[in-house]
Amino acid sequence: MIIGAHTLIYSKDAEADRAFFRDILKFPQTDAGDGYLIFGLSSSEMAVHQGETNNSHELFLMCEDIDDLVAHMKKHNIPCEDISDQGWGLLTRVTLPGGGILGIYQPRHDHP
């Protein structure tokens, strides 16, 4: 049945954001044609939360060590919000080169 998930990030500077995922985060990738890179993600999970409306979705990446991640981002001059303790994990938000914001957290919950 389901073999995975395909996530899209829309960007005003897609090439810069592709370079971020390719060169800084070192995600494996394949070229789907015309420079459209598809990046491989390691394990993923999904949760369904109660909301006021439908069709609202969020993307967060997960990391093993958020302090390491923030130090790596700073080394590459990628802005990060201060780490905040959310209870379910430690969260930062990274500003992508294209201007978008991406949440990255170190989870405290078990992985399914």
Order of alpha helices (4+ residues) and beta strands (2+ residues): alpha-beta-beta-beta-alpha-beta-beta-beta
